[in-house]
Amino acid sequence: MPGDVQEAITSSGLQQEYDSRPPYQRNDYIGWITKAKRTETRQKRIEQMLSELKVGNVYMKMSWSGQNKYSNK
């Protein structure tokens, strides 16, 4: 995971929420963020991911009602 993304997740206190997402969502978020060509776009995507993790029932601006069975508890 890129350092800036990890730092954003950690500093926002959303590591547990990130870890509880299914692997395909975690991979999608990272791929989507790293494909941004502009710094502004990358930051906007990080902010969207953090917002969705905080809300909990949103994934890529779509409703998501997944279970936390992927948590590493």
N, C-alpha and C positions, 0 to 999 in steps of 0.2 A: 504494500500500500504506500502511495506517495506520502512523504513526510508532512506536507501541508494539509492533506486530507486527514491523516491520523491526528495531527495537532488540533484540527477543527473539531473532530469528534470527541477527543479527550477533553479539550478545554470547555466544550459545551455540556459535558457530563452525559453524553449520549452513547457511550461505548456499549453499554448493555443493550440498548435498543438496536444499535447497529448489529451486534453479535446475534441478536435474536431473529434477524431477518434471514430468509432462506439464502443459500449460497448464490443462486442465480440473481437475486436482487443485489446482493453485495457486489458481485462481479459487474452487473449492469451499471450500478452507480459509479464504480471506479473507472470502468471503461468510458462511460459517458463524460465523466469529469476530465479524464486525461486526454480525450480527443479534442477538447476545446483548444482553439488556436490562439485566442486572445486571453490575456490575464483576466480581463473583466468578465468574460464569459465563464472562465473556470471558476472564479469567485462566486458568480451568480449560481452556478450549478452546485457548488458546495453548499451555499446557503439554502438552496431548494432541498437538497438532500437532508440537511440538518432540520429544516422545518418539517419535512415529511416524517423524519424519525421521531421528532418531538410530538407531533399529532398522533402518530402511530397507526392510523388506518388509511394511509395514503401512500401510493407508490407511483412515481412518475406522473403525478397529477391525476391519478386514477384511484378510485376507491379500492381498498384492499382489506380483506378481513382474515388475514392469515393468523395462524396460531404461533405461539412462541416455542415451538418444539425444537427449534434450531439453537436455542440458547446453550451456551457452554457452561452451565451451572454444574 
